Structure formats: structure tokens, C-alpha cells
Amino acid sequence: MAGSKEITGKIKSVENTKKVTSALEMVSASKIRKSQDLMNATRPYARMMRRIIGHLGKANPEYRHPFTIEHEGDVKKVAFIVVSTDRGLCGGLNTNLFKKLLGEMRHWQEQGAEISLATLGKKASAFFRNVKVEISTHVQDLGEKPQIEDLIGSIRTVLDAYRAEEVDRVFLVYNDFINTMAQTPTVDQLLPLPETDDEEVRDIWDYIYEPDSETLLDTVLVRYIESQVYQAVLENLASEHAARMIAMKNATDNAGELIDELKLAFNKARQAAITQEISEIVSGAAAV
């Protein structure tokens, strides 16, 4: 059994760790509300954009925008826009997301397709750099209030590659915020524009375009992709704070249990030392 001095040192170390995890838990708890408010404020816009694009995908048959056209032949290259966190200590949030992405990558590689990644967040860049896969563009340090202007460069790089038929599929990978206890790794197809499940979009009808459909659609569709990526970043940010709050709470609870166990071990060691001293005194007295 470890000595009393050694156990006392371990108790102090675990108590210091507990203070850190408790502080991180409180910080995440304060930030999660702000990130949720920001996420919920943009959700209606993202959903309405999705519905409008669903209409546009079935409208104006005399002109087909490149983003609505599936490239002919086999899929030769697939691009993934991966949204991860910049910091750790958020449980298995990034790990679960990367596992799902690796499964998707394996699926396309088995069909002979090459893989290209656009990573948003330090964790994705660090992880997939070790996987030895092409990273076409990278953005990090988006902060607590991400700005869409910081994402446009990476998004446009992927869109230009699809327009030039250098990429045949584009997917968005992120953690979808369900609630504080649940965040789901999600893979959404961005390009070519997937068919919508909205019942209201099933009726084929058209818009009146001004000045012309080509100019307007090019602007709207690019804005749509940007809004979906931006919403994914906000969903992932809320998921990060929720996952970190839960992870730090569990760490704090585990530290408390470990301290209790160490204190019990300390008391046992102290009692053993006292018993030994008494035995030595009694033995000495008997010898006299």
C-alpha cells in the first residue's frame, strides 16, 4: 500500500484537476446558451433557403444550372467539407464524426473515387493529415461568433472545382445539434443538389427571373451553399459546448469519486501505521 505522504500528494493533484474540470464545465454551460441562440436565429433562414432551392431545382427547364447537373460517367473524385472543433476536451464529438467520415470515404474509395477534404477546424486538419488524404483548403480559429466571410474562400474553392468538373460529388460533414445530451454526426450532400423531401416542392412550378435566370441562379445557389455550411458551423459549435459541458461534468464527478477512494486509502494507511506503532510499543514493553 502507498504511504500516507504519497497518497496526500495524489489527493492534492486530483483536487487541482477537479477545480479545472469544474471551471471548464461552468464556462461551457455559460457559452452553450449563446451558441444555441445564434444557431436557432439562423435555422429558419437555412431551412427557407433549402425550400427555395427545392423549388428552383424543379423550375425553369430551359436552363439547368451546373450545380443541379450530375456529371456524366463514374464518380472520379469526391469532396467533403468537414466541420470540426478547434479545441479538445469535448468527449467523443470529433472522434465519432471522423469515424463516420472514414466510413463514407471508404465507400467511395472502393468505387475507385479519389477523396479531397476542405477542413474547418484544427482537429479535422490534424487528424486527416495523419491519414494522408488530400486537404485542398483549411480554415481554423473561427471563434465563438463565426463569420461567414471567413468561410467563403474555402467554399468557393470547392464550388469552382465542381463547376470545372474536377469534383463529381460534394458532401458536408458536421455534428447536428439535437439537444444538450445528443449530437449526431451528419453527412449531407451539397452537390449536385439533392432532391428535396418537402411535399410542397413536389408540385412543379416556376419563378419569374429578373434580370435573367442564369445570373440570378448563380448568385442564389452559391449563397445557398454558403448558408448551409455556415449553419453547419453553428450547429457544430453548439454541439461542442454541450459535449464539453457533459464531458467536464463526468470528469468532475469521477475526480470526486477518486478523491473519496484516495481518502479511504489514506485513512487505512494511517490506521495501519498507528497499529504498527502500538504493536511496537507493546512488544518493547513486553521485552522489558
C-alpha positions as CSV (number, residue, x, y, z in Angstrom):
1,M,0.0,0.0,0.0
2,A,1.3,3.5,-0.8
3,G,2.5,5.7,2.0
4,S,0.4,8.5,3.6
5,K,2.6,11.2,2.0
6,E,2.3,9.7,-1.4
7,I,-1.5,9.4,-1.1
8,T,-1.7,13.0,0.1
9,G,0.1,14.2,-3.0
10,K,-2.2,12.3,-5.2
11,I,-5.3,13.8,-3.4
12,K,-3.9,17.3,-4.0
13,S,-3.2,16.6,-7.6
14,V,-6.7,15.2,-8.2
15,E,-8.3,18.1,-6.4
16,N,-6.5,20.6,-8.6
17,T,-7.7,18.6,-11.7
18,K,-11.2,18.7,-10.3
19,K,-11.1,22.5,-10.0
20,V,-10.0,22.8,-13.7
21,T,-12.7,20.5,-15.0
22,S,-15.4,22.2,-12.8
23,A,-14.3,25.6,-14.2
24,L,-14.5,24.3,-17.8
25,E,-17.9,22.8,-17.1
26,M,-19.2,26.2,-15.9
27,V,-17.6,28.0,-18.8
28,S,-19.2,25.7,-21.4
29,A,-22.6,25.9,-19.6
30,S,-22.5,29.7,-20.0
31,K,-21.4,29.6,-23.6
32,I,-23.9,26.9,-24.8
33,R,-26.9,29.2,-24.4
34,K,-25.3,31.9,-26.5
35,S,-24.3,29.4,-29.2
36,Q,-27.8,27.9,-29.2
37,D,-29.4,31.3,-29.6
38,L,-27.1,32.0,-32.5
39,M,-27.8,28.7,-34.1
40,N,-31.6,29.0,-33.6
41,A,-31.6,32.5,-35.1
42,T,-30.1,31.2,-38.4
43,R,-32.1,28.0,-38.7
44,P,-35.2,29.5,-40.2
45,Y,-33.1,31.2,-43.0
46,A,-31.2,27.9,-43.8
47,R,-34.5,25.9,-43.9
48,M,-36.2,28.5,-46.1
49,M,-33.2,28.6,-48.4
50,R,-33.4,24.8,-48.7
51,R,-37.1,25.0,-49.7
52,I,-36.5,27.7,-52.3
53,I,-33.6,25.7,-53.8
54,G,-36.0,22.7,-53.9
55,H,-38.4,24.8,-56.0
56,L,-35.6,26.0,-58.2
57,G,-34.3,22.5,-58.8
58,K,-37.6,21.7,-60.5
59,A,-38.2,25.0,-62.1
60,N,-37.2,26.7,-65.4
61,P,-36.4,23.5,-67.5
62,E,-34.9,25.6,-70.4
63,Y,-31.9,26.4,-68.2
64,R,-30.1,24.0,-65.9
65,H,-27.5,25.4,-63.6
66,P,-24.2,23.4,-63.3
67,F,-24.9,22.8,-59.6
68,T,-28.1,20.9,-60.4
69,I,-26.5,18.7,-63.1
70,E,-25.0,15.4,-62.2
71,H,-21.7,14.8,-64.0
72,E,-21.7,12.0,-66.6
73,G,-19.8,8.8,-66.1
74,D,-18.4,7.3,-63.0
75,V,-17.7,9.3,-59.9
76,K,-13.9,10.0,-60.1
77,K,-13.5,12.5,-57.2
78,V,-15.5,13.3,-54.1
79,A,-15.0,16.3,-51.9
80,F,-16.0,16.6,-48.2
81,I,-16.3,19.8,-46.3
82,V,-15.6,18.7,-42.7
83,V,-16.6,20.9,-39.8
84,S,-14.8,20.1,-36.5
85,T,-13.7,21.9,-33.4
86,D,-10.6,23.9,-32.8
87,R,-10.2,22.7,-29.2
88,G,-10.4,19.3,-27.5
89,L,-11.9,18.1,-24.1
90,C,-15.3,17.6,-25.7
91,G,-15.6,13.8,-25.3
92,G,-16.1,11.7,-28.4
93,L,-17.6,14.5,-30.5
94,N,-14.8,14.7,-33.1
95,T,-13.9,11.0,-32.9
96,N,-17.5,9.9,-33.7
97,L,-17.6,12.4,-36.6
98,F,-14.3,11.2,-38.0
99,K,-15.3,7.6,-37.8
100,K,-18.5,8.3,-39.8
101,L,-16.5,10.2,-42.4
102,L,-13.9,7.5,-42.7
103,G,-16.7,5.1,-43.4
104,E,-18.0,7.4,-46.2
105,M,-14.5,7.8,-47.6
106,R,-14.0,4.0,-47.7
107,H,-17.3,3.6,-49.5
108,W,-16.3,5.9,-52.3
109,Q,-12.7,4.7,-52.5
110,E,-14.0,1.2,-53.0
111,Q,-15.8,2.5,-56.1
112,G,-12.5,3.9,-57.4
113,A,-13.1,7.6,-56.5
114,E,-10.4,9.9,-55.1
115,I,-11.0,11.9,-51.9
116,S,-10.5,15.6,-51.3
117,L,-11.2,17.4,-48.0
118,A,-11.9,21.0,-47.0
119,T,-11.4,21.1,-43.3
120,L,-12.9,23.7,-41.0
121,G,-11.3,23.4,-37.5
122,K,-7.9,22.4,-36.2
123,K,-8.9,18.9,-35.1
124,A,-10.0,17.8,-38.6
125,S,-6.8,19.1,-40.2
126,A,-4.6,17.4,-37.6
127,F,-6.4,14.1,-37.8
128,F,-6.7,13.8,-41.6
129,R,-3.1,15.0,-42.1
130,N,-2.1,11.7,-40.5
131,V,-4.5,9.8,-42.7
132,K,-2.6,11.1,-45.7
133,V,-5.6,12.3,-47.7
134,E,-5.7,15.4,-49.9
135,I,-6.6,18.6,-47.9
136,S,-7.5,21.2,-50.6
137,T,-8.2,24.1,-48.1
138,H,-8.3,24.7,-44.4
139,V,-9.8,27.2,-42.0
140,Q,-9.4,27.4,-38.3
141,D,-9.9,29.8,-35.3
142,L,-13.5,30.7,-36.2
143,G,-14.2,31.7,-32.6
144,E,-17.4,31.9,-30.6
145,K,-19.1,34.0,-33.3
146,P,-18.1,32.6,-36.6
147,Q,-18.4,34.9,-39.6
148,I,-19.5,33.7,-43.0
149,E,-16.8,35.8,-44.6
150,D,-14.1,33.5,-43.1
151,L,-15.7,30.5,-44.8
152,I,-16.3,31.9,-48.3
153,G,-12.8,31.3,-49.6
154,S,-12.8,27.6,-48.7
155,I,-16.4,27.2,-50.0
156,R,-15.6,28.9,-53.3
157,T,-12.6,26.6,-53.9
158,V,-14.8,23.5,-53.7
159,L,-17.6,25.1,-55.8
160,D,-15.1,26.1,-58.5
161,A,-13.7,22.5,-58.5
162,Y,-17.2,21.2,-59.1
163,R,-18.0,23.7,-61.8
164,A,-14.8,22.7,-63.6
165,E,-15.8,19.0,-63.2
166,E,-12.7,18.3,-61.2
167,V,-15.0,17.1,-58.4
168,D,-18.2,15.0,-59.0
169,R,-19.8,15.0,-55.5
170,V,-19.6,17.4,-52.6
171,F,-20.7,16.5,-49.1
172,L,-21.0,18.4,-45.9
173,V,-19.9,16.7,-42.7
174,Y,-20.7,18.1,-39.2
175,N,-22.3,17.4,-35.8
176,D,-26.0,18.1,-35.9
177,F,-27.2,19.6,-32.5
178,I,-30.2,17.7,-31.3
179,N,-30.2,18.7,-27.6
180,T,-27.7,19.1,-24.8
181,M,-27.3,15.3,-24.4
182,A,-27.3,14.3,-28.1
183,Q,-25.3,15.4,-31.1
184,T,-25.5,13.4,-34.3
185,P,-22.6,13.1,-36.9
186,T,-24.2,14.0,-40.1
187,V,-23.2,13.8,-43.8
188,D,-25.4,15.9,-46.2
189,Q,-25.0,16.0,-50.0
190,L,-24.5,19.5,-51.3
191,L,-23.7,19.0,-54.9
192,P,-25.3,18.0,-57.2
193,L,-28.3,19.5,-55.4
194,P,-30.2,16.5,-53.9
195,E,-33.9,16.0,-54.4
196,T,-35.9,17.5,-51.6
197,D,-38.4,15.6,-49.4
198,D,-40.6,18.7,-48.9
199,E,-44.1,17.8,-50.0
200,E,-44.8,21.4,-51.1
201,V,-41.9,21.2,-53.5
202,R,-43.3,18.2,-55.4
203,D,-45.6,20.5,-57.4
204,I,-43.5,21.8,-60.4
205,W,-43.8,25.5,-60.8
206,D,-41.6,28.3,-61.9
207,Y,-40.4,31.7,-60.9
208,I,-40.2,34.9,-62.9
209,Y,-36.5,35.9,-63.0
210,E,-35.1,39.4,-63.2
211,P,-32.7,40.2,-64.8
212,D,-32.3,36.6,-66.1
213,S,-32.3,33.1,-64.7
214,E,-28.6,32.3,-65.2
215,T,-27.4,35.4,-63.4
216,L,-29.9,35.0,-60.6
217,L,-29.5,31.3,-60.1
218,D,-25.7,31.5,-60.0
219,T,-26.0,34.1,-57.1
220,V,-28.7,32.3,-55.2
221,L,-27.2,28.8,-55.4
222,V,-23.8,30.0,-54.2
223,R,-25.5,31.8,-51.4
224,Y,-27.4,28.6,-50.6
225,I,-24.3,26.5,-50.3
226,E,-22.7,29.2,-48.1
227,S,-25.7,29.3,-45.8
228,Q,-25.7,25.5,-45.4
229,V,-22.0,25.4,-44.5
230,Y,-22.4,28.4,-42.1
231,Q,-25.4,26.7,-40.4
232,A,-23.3,23.5,-40.0
233,V,-20.6,25.5,-38.3
234,L,-23.1,26.9,-35.8
235,E,-24.6,23.5,-35.2
236,N,-21.2,22.1,-34.6
237,L,-20.3,25.0,-32.2
238,A,-23.4,24.3,-30.1
239,S,-22.6,20.6,-30.1
240,E,-19.0,21.4,-29.0
241,H,-20.1,23.3,-25.9
242,A,-22.7,20.8,-25.0
243,A,-20.3,17.8,-25.4
244,R,-17.6,19.7,-23.4
245,M,-20.0,20.5,-20.6
246,I,-21.1,16.9,-20.3
247,A,-17.5,15.6,-20.6
248,M,-16.2,18.0,-17.9
249,K,-19.2,17.2,-15.6
250,N,-18.3,13.5,-15.9
251,A,-14.6,14.2,-15.3
252,T,-15.5,16.3,-12.2
253,D,-17.7,13.5,-10.8
254,N,-15.0,10.9,-11.5
255,A,-12.4,13.1,-9.7
256,G,-14.7,13.4,-6.7
257,E,-15.1,9.6,-6.6
258,L,-11.3,9.2,-6.9
259,I,-10.7,11.6,-4.1
260,D,-13.0,9.7,-1.9
261,E,-11.2,6.4,-2.7
262,L,-7.8,8.1,-2.0
263,K,-9.0,9.5,1.3
264,L,-10.2,6.0,2.3
265,A,-6.8,4.6,1.3
266,F,-5.1,7.4,3.3
267,N,-7.2,6.6,6.4
268,K,-6.4,2.9,6.0
269,A,-2.7,3.7,5.7
270,R,-2.7,6.0,8.7
271,Q,-4.6,3.4,10.7
272,A,-2.1,0.7,9.7
273,A,0.8,3.0,10.8
274,I,-0.8,3.7,14.2
275,T,-1.5,0.0,14.7
276,Q,2.1,-0.8,13.9
277,E,3.4,1.8,16.3
278,I,1.2,0.5,19.1
279,S,2.4,-3.1,18.4
280,E,6.0,-1.9,18.6
281,I,5.3,-0.2,21.9
282,V,3.6,-3.2,23.3
283,S,6.4,-5.5,22.1
284,G,9.0,-3.3,23.6
285,A,7.2,-3.1,26.9
286,A,6.8,-6.9,27.0
287,A,10.5,-7.4,26.2
288,V,11.4,-5.2,29.3
